[in-house]
Amino acid sequence: MCKVMLPMAAGLVVFFFAVLLSAAAGGDAAVVEHNFVVNQVRMRHLCNDTLVTVVNGQFPGPALEAMEGDTVVVHLVNQSPYGITVHWHGVKQRLTCWADGAGMITQCPIQPNTTFTYRFDVTGQEGTLWWHSHVSALRATLHGIIVIRPRSGTYPFPKPDVEVPVIIGEWWQRDLVKVDKNFSIGGSFDDNPAAATINGKLGDLHNCTGVAEDNFVLDVEPGKTYMLRLVNAALFSEYYFKVAGHKLTVVGADANYLKPFTTDVVAVAAGETIDVLMVADAPPCRYYMAALANQPPVPDPQIPVFVSRGVVQYKNIPSDAQNCTEKSPLMPVMPDQHDTITTFYFHGNLTGMQPGGNPLLPQVRDRVDERLFLTLGKGSMCTNNKTSCKRGGNPESFEVAYINNVSFHLPETAWRCRTCPAGHRGRSTSPTRR
Ligand SMILES: [Cu+2]
């Protein structure tokens, strides 16, 4: 496998994975080891310096790349002022549930100036996942992609030439710990991000001093197939994603292979990942890719319009090509911000496929033994067992999500966090089994 690192602004780095599958295939399971140093750095966007909590000084954080069956070891050093855990979103954690990183549930938050080592296998899963912090809303800046490649080196779809992480996120200029507190008591309508991002770039729609923010730029060669590994790392919003002039073939979601289908718009919900193939088959030119936050219409509380855009840039654009100047790439026509039908149909099209090959991968069952009826909802409850109280942004009520009318309340102090010895809070490399 050949890895090309492109230097990005502000010291950020995005990895492009040129995939030479034959070289990457096979071999024994390996240990993929990383050091994650969590600290606070100042980053400048929209003419403001903002203190953000990140891993290794990067937004988004470092990519974890493994092959199915590998062991992942992450040594986390917490140099931030917050208790931190990292959740490996979507990793099944077979026989390693203590490594799941759910703060106050599977572990005590890793205290400031302490360390913790996560160790788990990525077995029986292939595709795209992501990691994010799981204490408070800090995940808005503390996150990164997880790529799990097949050990055989083959996918159940035409082999992509190049893999590209596309992490849709949001740039916040507010104190995320405060945002989290406000949300738990019903939310504040002022708690919105400042902008949407693609791979940490706000894009050229933002321009506060006459100099546009950087775009994420993907250089493509005509005829090659690019696998875009889309991750929605935004706190709340679902996003629509399009690339002008290109179709996208959806082949995976949340590290599951799908029956491929072709579309020009992808909907990716907060926390979801979607893998798409994009063939560079358009006339050599520059094309915008765009991510737009969607939302239900009123009476739901409304958010501003959030759009980030990047550029797909062909190599060897002819000098006489029309509409191909750096300033005027073709822009995709995005769905309306309030169009929720598009995501309904997009997600209705996701159908699992029998991956074949690796018997460990999830197989789609052809019969149902038991049917479950689940209702999901969200609302507010009064504190102190009161039956009526004011709603929204006041401490008399707090927000709850529920399944079949059953909600979960995070403990103020988890039993183990109260009783385990101080050294256990941050230094343990093995689980406490009880
Ligand atoms: Cu998650």
Boltz pocket constraint, residues with backbone or C-beta under 6 A from the ligand:
constraints:
  - pocket:
      binder: B
      contacts: [[A, 87], [A, 89], [A, 90], [A, 132], [A, 271]]
      max_distance: 6.0
